[in-house]
């Protein structure tokens, strides 16, 4: 069956014709080992030739079902028609001028779309960058310029990037921080509302965790010293943790009451991924600043900080920017991605993916006690694997074995989590339901073998 919803002419089918990785991928892997730094890892060393819709095709002719989307990047598919069309047209006109030298309309248009789509009806402005880490780093710069304060508060299990400052903001040591210090100062970490592991149960988690976090900020940092509080509305690398209900609104209220800039890091969860344009909309949270990247441009490198005009304008002229920030080809791709999201109603598609996945995973949980928790929203779903459902002892070995078994059958899945025990699912939002169910069949079979 050929599905064209994502603009891809690739046959939308799983096809395993060699071992995975196959002989040609292994040859390329040998070349890679000789010349690519060992610190750059890969989840699955199959070398891609084409991708689109819900599949990735490799050099050996295998076609894999994609439950990764390049880590939530190719939400509209890896070769969406509008992205290819707009980016190709821009490539033919010019590839670069540097917006800080001579500007161009595409950058302005992306900022206009961001002002429309992000939560809140206040006046908004944006600055464009290349990567999520750059966006977060610039959000901190802007918050410090606006508040004239220095401290930044982040949360347990949070992930914000790999630059020096964003490594300091990130919770997990291995592989993100280990051996790379010292890190940027004035960063403080407080508890997050992790319902599944909260001592008094998920029903008490939201208010209790918020009270604990606020108490720590007040006593250990001083609210008057805090420039920004930064949180992912659904924590990504930390294990697809949805903060328990009530937690985010309480933290936002505290920030508002104390003149602290509240930053929603929507790099993994934004742009229809959770069934809403942005995950923070779920509880009506309106951030002061919102950082975006990943899904914004259909696979081209682009990131943004969007926020209240008066906060965004607090940095002096020339204080924000970068040679490639808001590259014209990436801006054109972003306009194509947003066009696709609107035309195909990808929020509705994400909600349907959640419906299908959660129903199937709930049946698996009944059969396999290794599944301790099913969580997430939209097409950002995860299962947390445990050795024992009573003690909830993490089972990272099970997550690794499951991922390996899925890969061998032609299903690309990713792991994550502070304890390395979470299997996460980020299918392209344009994936066909037949492929989605086939992928879930493979997961169920792999659980059976476990």
C-alpha positions as CSV (number, residue, x, y, z in Angstrom):
1,X,0.0,0.0,0.0
2,X,1.4,3.5,-0.9
3,X,0.3,6.2,1.4
4,X,0.8,9.8,0.4
5,X,-0.5,11.6,3.5
6,X,3.0,12.7,4.4
7,X,3.8,13.6,0.8
8,X,6.0,10.5,0.4
9,X,5.9,8.3,-2.7
10,X,7.7,5.6,-0.7
11,X,5.7,2.3,-0.4
12,X,4.3,2.4,3.1
13,X,5.3,-1.1,4.1
14,X,7.7,-3.0,6.3
15,X,10.2,-5.0,4.3
16,X,13.0,-7.0,5.8
17,X,15.2,-8.6,3.1
18,X,18.6,-8.9,5.0
19,X,19.7,-9.1,8.6
20,X,19.5,-5.7,10.3
21,X,22.0,-4.1,9.9
22,X,22.6,-5.6,6.4
23,X,25.9,-6.1,4.6
24,X,26.0,-2.7,2.9
25,X,25.2,-0.9,6.2
26,X,28.0,-2.9,7.9
27,X,30.4,-1.8,5.2
28,X,29.4,1.8,5.7
29,X,29.7,1.3,9.5
30,X,33.3,0.2,9.0
31,X,34.0,3.5,7.1
32,X,32.2,5.5,9.7
33,X,34.3,3.9,12.5
34,X,37.4,4.9,10.8
35,X,36.5,8.6,10.4
36,X,33.6,9.6,12.7
37,X,34.3,10.4,16.3
38,X,33.4,7.6,18.7
39,X,31.5,10.0,20.9
40,X,28.8,10.3,18.2
41,X,26.5,7.3,18.8
42,X,23.6,5.8,16.8
43,X,20.6,3.9,18.0
44,X,20.6,1.6,15.0
45,X,23.5,1.5,12.5
46,X,21.4,1.1,9.3
47,X,22.3,3.7,6.7
48,X,19.3,5.5,5.3
49,X,18.7,6.1,1.6
50,X,15.1,7.4,1.6
51,X,12.5,8.1,4.2
52,X,8.9,9.3,4.2
53,X,5.5,8.8,5.7
54,X,6.0,6.1,8.4
55,X,9.0,4.3,6.9
56,X,12.8,4.5,6.6
57,X,14.5,2.7,3.7
58,X,18.1,1.5,4.1
59,X,21.0,0.9,1.7
60,X,20.3,-2.9,1.8
61,X,16.7,-2.4,0.6
62,X,15.1,-3.0,4.0
63,X,12.1,-0.8,4.9
64,X,11.7,-0.1,8.6
65,X,8.6,1.1,10.4
66,X,9.6,4.4,12.0
67,X,8.6,4.9,15.7
68,X,11.3,7.6,16.2
69,X,10.8,10.4,13.7
70,X,14.4,11.4,14.1
71,X,13.6,12.1,17.8
72,X,10.3,13.9,17.2
73,X,11.7,15.9,14.2
74,X,9.9,14.5,11.1
75,X,6.4,14.8,12.5
76,X,5.1,15.7,9.0
77,X,7.1,12.8,7.5
78,X,10.7,12.9,6.3
79,X,9.9,14.1,2.8
80,X,6.7,16.1,3.2
81,X,5.6,17.6,-0.1
82,X,5.2,21.2,1.2
83,X,8.5,21.1,3.0
84,X,10.3,19.8,-0.1
85,X,8.5,22.2,-2.4
86,X,9.2,25.4,-0.3
87,X,12.8,24.5,0.7
88,X,13.6,23.6,-2.9
89,X,12.3,26.9,-4.2
90,X,14.3,28.8,-1.6
91,X,17.5,26.8,-2.4
92,X,17.1,28.0,-6.0
93,X,16.8,31.6,-4.9
94,X,19.6,31.9,-2.2
95,X,20.9,29.6,0.5
96,X,22.1,32.3,3.0
97,X,22.7,35.9,3.6
98,X,22.8,35.9,7.4
99,X,19.7,37.6,8.8
100,X,21.9,39.9,10.8
101,X,23.5,41.2,7.6
102,X,20.6,41.4,5.1
103,X,17.2,40.1,6.3
104,X,14.6,38.2,4.3
105,X,10.8,37.6,4.5
106,X,10.9,33.9,5.4
107,X,12.4,34.7,8.9
108,X,9.7,37.3,9.5
109,X,6.9,34.9,8.3
110,X,8.1,32.1,10.7
111,X,8.0,34.6,13.6
112,X,4.5,35.6,12.6
113,X,3.3,32.0,12.6
114,X,4.9,31.5,16.0
115,X,3.1,34.5,17.4
116,X,-0.2,33.1,16.1
117,X,0.3,29.5,17.2
118,X,1.9,29.7,20.7
119,X,-0.3,30.0,23.8
120,X,-1.6,33.4,25.0
121,X,-3.1,36.4,23.2
122,X,-0.4,38.9,24.4
123,X,2.0,40.7,21.9
124,X,4.8,38.2,21.1
125,X,8.1,38.3,19.4
126,X,10.6,35.6,18.4
127,X,14.3,35.0,17.7
128,X,15.4,32.1,15.5
129,X,18.4,29.8,16.1
130,X,19.7,26.4,14.9
131,X,19.1,23.9,17.7
132,X,17.0,23.3,20.8
133,X,20.1,23.8,23.0
134,X,20.7,27.2,21.4
135,X,17.1,28.1,22.0
136,X,17.2,27.2,25.7
137,X,20.5,29.0,26.1
138,X,19.1,32.1,24.6
139,X,15.9,31.9,26.7
140,X,18.2,32.1,29.7
141,X,20.1,35.1,28.3
142,X,16.8,36.9,27.6
143,X,15.4,36.1,31.1
144,X,18.5,37.3,32.8
145,X,18.5,40.5,30.7
146,X,14.9,41.2,31.6
147,X,15.0,40.4,35.3
148,X,18.5,41.5,36.1
149,X,18.8,38.3,38.1
150,X,21.1,35.2,37.6
151,X,19.6,32.0,39.1
152,X,17.9,29.5,36.9
153,X,15.7,26.7,38.3
154,X,15.2,23.4,36.5
155,X,13.7,20.0,37.5
156,X,14.7,16.4,38.3
157,X,14.6,14.3,35.1
158,X,14.8,17.3,32.8
159,X,16.8,17.5,29.6
160,X,17.7,20.7,27.9
161,X,20.7,20.1,25.6
162,X,24.4,19.4,25.3
163,X,26.1,22.9,25.4
164,X,27.9,23.9,28.6
165,X,24.9,25.8,30.0
166,X,22.3,23.3,28.9
167,X,24.4,20.4,30.3
168,X,24.2,22.2,33.6
169,X,20.4,22.4,33.2
170,X,20.1,18.7,32.2
171,X,19.6,16.2,35.0
172,X,21.0,13.0,33.7
173,X,24.8,12.4,34.0
174,X,25.4,9.5,31.5
175,X,25.8,10.1,28.6
176,X,25.0,13.8,28.5
177,X,27.3,15.3,31.2
178,X,29.8,12.6,32.3
179,X,33.4,13.9,32.1
180,X,32.5,17.3,30.5
181,X,32.4,19.6,33.5
182,X,32.8,22.1,35.1
183,X,29.3,23.4,34.2
184,X,27.8,26.8,34.2
185,X,26.9,28.1,37.7
186,X,23.7,29.5,39.2
187,X,21.6,26.5,38.2
188,X,19.3,24.9,40.8
189,X,17.4,21.6,40.5
190,X,14.1,20.9,42.3
191,X,11.6,17.9,42.4
192,X,9.2,17.3,39.6
193,X,5.7,15.7,39.9
194,X,6.6,12.2,38.7
195,X,3.3,10.5,39.4
196,X,4.3,6.9,38.9
197,X,7.1,7.1,41.4
198,X,5.6,9.6,43.9
199,X,5.8,8.2,47.4
200,X,2.2,9.1,48.4
201,X,0.7,8.1,45.0
202,X,-0.2,9.9,41.8
203,X,-3.3,11.4,43.2
204,X,-1.3,13.5,45.7
205,X,1.7,14.1,43.5
206,X,0.8,17.4,41.7
207,X,0.2,19.7,44.8
208,X,2.8,17.9,47.0
209,X,5.6,18.1,44.4
210,X,4.7,21.8,43.6
211,X,4.8,22.7,47.4
212,X,8.2,20.9,47.7
213,X,9.7,22.6,44.7
214,X,8.5,26.0,45.7
215,X,9.7,25.5,49.3
216,X,13.2,24.5,48.0
217,X,13.3,27.5,45.6
218,X,12.3,29.9,48.4
219,X,14.7,28.6,51.1
220,X,17.7,27.5,49.0
221,X,17.8,30.0,46.2
222,X,15.5,32.9,47.1
223,X,12.7,33.8,44.7
224,X,14.1,37.3,44.3
225,X,17.3,35.8,42.8
226,X,15.6,33.6,40.2
227,X,15.6,34.9,36.6
228,X,13.9,31.8,35.0
229,X,12.1,28.6,35.8
230,X,12.5,26.1,32.9
231,X,10.5,22.9,32.4
232,X,9.4,20.6,29.6
233,X,5.6,20.3,29.9
234,X,6.2,16.6,29.1
235,X,9.7,15.6,30.1
236,X,11.4,14.0,27.1
237,X,14.7,12.3,27.6
238,X,13.8,11.9,31.3
239,X,11.2,9.3,30.4
240,X,8.1,11.0,28.9
241,X,7.0,12.1,32.3
242,X,3.8,14.1,32.3
243,X,3.9,16.3,35.5
244,X,0.9,15.3,37.6
245,X,-2.1,17.6,37.3
246,X,-1.9,20.9,39.2
247,X,1.9,20.9,39.3
248,X,2.5,23.2,36.3
249,X,-0.2,25.8,37.1
250,X,1.2,26.0,40.7
251,X,4.7,26.6,39.4
252,X,3.5,29.2,36.9
253,X,1.6,31.0,39.6
254,X,4.7,31.1,41.8
255,X,6.8,32.5,38.9
256,X,4.2,35.1,38.1
257,X,3.9,36.2,41.8
258,X,7.7,36.6,42.1
259,X,8.6,38.3,38.8
260,X,10.3,35.1,37.5
261,X,10.2,34.3,33.8
262,X,8.5,31.0,33.2
263,X,10.0,29.1,30.2
264,X,8.2,26.1,28.6
265,X,10.8,23.9,26.8
266,X,8.6,22.5,24.0
267,X,11.5,21.3,21.9
268,X,10.3,17.7,21.9
269,X,6.7,18.1,22.8
270,X,5.7,21.0,20.5
271,X,4.1,21.3,17.1
272,X,1.2,18.8,17.3
273,X,3.3,16.1,18.9
274,X,0.9,15.7,21.9
275,X,-2.3,16.4,20.1
276,X,-2.1,20.1,20.8
277,X,0.1,22.7,19.1
278,X,2.0,22.8,22.4
279,X,1.9,20.5,25.4
280,X,1.5,23.3,28.0
281,X,-1.9,24.1,26.6
282,X,-3.2,20.9,28.3
283,X,-3.7,22.8,31.6
284,X,-4.1,26.2,30.1
285,X,-0.5,27.2,31.0
286,X,0.6,30.4,29.2
287,X,4.4,30.6,29.4
288,X,6.4,33.9,29.3
289,X,8.9,32.3,26.9
290,X,8.5,29.1,24.9
291,X,11.4,27.3,23.2
292,X,10.8,25.2,20.0
293,X,12.9,23.2,17.6
294,X,12.7,19.5,16.4
295,X,9.2,19.3,14.8
296,X,9.2,22.9,13.7
297,X,10.8,22.5,10.2
298,X,10.2,19.0,8.9
299,X,13.9,18.0,9.4
300,X,15.8,21.2,8.7
301,X,17.7,22.7,11.5
302,X,15.7,25.5,13.1
303,X,14.8,26.6,16.6
304,X,13.1,29.5,18.2
305,X,12.5,31.4,21.4
306,X,9.1,33.0,21.4
307,X,7.6,35.1,24.2
308,X,6.1,38.3,25.6
309,X,7.3,41.2,23.5
310,X,8.5,43.2,26.4
311,X,10.7,40.3,27.7
312,X,12.0,39.4,24.2
313,X,13.0,43.1,23.6
314,X,15.0,43.3,26.8
315,X,18.2,42.0,25.2
316,X,20.2,44.8,23.6
317,X,20.5,45.1,19.7
318,X,23.1,42.6,18.5
319,X,22.9,40.6,21.8
320,X,20.9,37.8,20.1
321,X,21.6,36.0,16.9
322,X,24.2,33.7,15.2
323,X,25.5,33.2,11.7
324,X,23.0,30.5,10.6
325,X,20.1,31.4,13.0
326,X,16.8,31.4,11.0
327,X,18.6,30.1,7.8
328,X,16.3,31.0,4.8
329,X,16.0,27.3,3.6
330,X,15.1,26.2,7.1
331,X,12.5,29.0,7.4
332,X,11.0,27.9,4.1
333,X,10.9,24.3,5.4
334,X,9.2,25.5,8.6
335,X,6.5,27.3,6.7
336,X,5.9,24.0,4.7
337,X,5.8,22.0,7.9
338,X,3.2,24.3,9.5
339,X,1.2,24.3,6.3
340,X,1.2,20.5,6.4
341,X,0.2,20.4,10.1
342,X,-2.8,22.6,9.4
343,X,-3.9,21.0,6.2
344,X,-3.8,17.4,7.5
345,X,-5.0,18.4,11.0
346,X,-2.0,16.6,12.6
347,X,-3.3,17.4,16.1
348,X,-6.2,15.1,15.4
349,X,-3.8,12.5,13.9
350,X,-1.7,12.6,17.1
351,X,-4.8,12.1,19.2
352,X,-5.8,9.1,17.1
353,X,-2.3,7.6,17.4
354,X,-2.7,7.9,21.2
355,X,-6.0,6.2,21.1
356,X,-4.7,3.2,19.1
357,X,-1.4,2.9,21.0
358,X,-2.8,3.2,24.5
359,X,-5.6,0.7,23.9
360,X,-3.1,-1.8,22.5
361,X,-0.5,-1.2,25.2
362,X,-3.1,-1.5,28.0
363,X,-3.8,-5.1,26.7
364,X,-0.1,-5.8,26.7
365,X,0.3,-4.5,30.3
366,X,-2.4,-7.0,31.4
367,X,-0.3,-9.8,29.9
368,X,3.2,-8.6,30.7
369,X,3.9,-7.3,34.2
370,X,7.2,-5.9,33.0
371,X,5.1,-2.9,31.8
372,X,4.9,-0.8,35.0
373,X,3.4,2.4,33.5
374,X,1.9,3.6,30.2
375,X,2.0,7.4,29.8
376,X,2.3,10.3,27.4
377,X,-0.1,12.2,25.2
378,X,-0.7,12.2,21.4
379,X,2.1,10.6,19.5
380,X,4.5,11.0,22.5
381,X,3.8,7.7,24.3
382,X,6.0,5.6,26.5
383,X,6.1,2.4,28.6
384,X,8.2,2.3,31.8
385,X,9.6,-1.2,32.3
386,X,10.1,-2.7,35.8
387,X,11.4,-5.9,37.3
388,X,8.5,-6.0,39.7
389,X,5.3,-4.0,39.6
390,X,5.2,-3.8,43.4
391,X,8.7,-2.4,44.0
392,X,8.8,-0.6,40.6
393,X,12.5,-1.5,40.4
394,X,13.7,-0.2,37.0
395,X,14.4,-2.8,34.3
396,X,16.9,-1.1,31.9
397,X,18.0,-4.5,30.6
398,X,14.4,-5.2,29.5
399,X,14.2,-1.9,27.6
400,X,17.5,-2.6,25.8
401,X,16.5,-6.2,24.9
402,X,13.0,-5.1,23.7
403,X,14.5,-2.3,21.5
404,X,17.0,-4.8,20.0
405,X,14.2,-7.4,19.3
406,X,12.1,-4.7,17.6
407,X,15.1,-3.5,15.5
408,X,15.8,-7.0,14.3
409,X,12.2,-7.2,13.0
410,X,12.3,-3.9,11.2
411,X,10.8,-1.5,13.7
412,X,12.8,1.5,14.9
413,X,12.1,2.3,18.5
414,X,14.0,4.5,21.0
415,X,14.7,4.2,24.7
416,X,15.0,7.0,27.3
417,X,14.5,7.7,31.0
418,X,16.7,8.6,33.9
419,X,17.0,4.9,34.7
420,X,17.2,3.8,31.1
421,X,14.1,1.7,31.5
422,X,11.6,3.5,29.2
423,X,10.7,2.5,25.7
424,X,9.4,5.6,23.9
425,X,7.3,5.9,20.8
426,X,7.4,9.0,18.5
427,X,5.9,7.9,15.2
428,X,5.5,10.5,12.4
429,X,2.1,12.0,12.7
430,X,1.4,11.0,9.1
431,X,1.9,7.2,9.8
432,X,-0.8,4.9,8.4
433,X,-2.8,3.0,11.0
434,X,-1.8,-0.3,9.4
435,X,1.9,0.4,10.0
436,X,1.1,1.7,13.5
437,X,-0.7,-1.6,14.4
438,X,2.0,-3.7,12.7
439,X,4.6,-1.9,14.8
440,X,2.5,-2.7,17.9
441,X,2.3,-6.3,16.9
442,X,6.1,-6.5,16.8
443,X,6.3,-4.9,20.3
444,X,3.8,-7.4,21.6
445,X,5.7,-10.4,20.1
446,X,9.0,-9.0,21.5
447,X,7.4,-8.7,25.0
448,X,6.3,-12.4,24.6
449,X,9.9,-13.4,23.9
450,X,11.2,-11.4,26.8
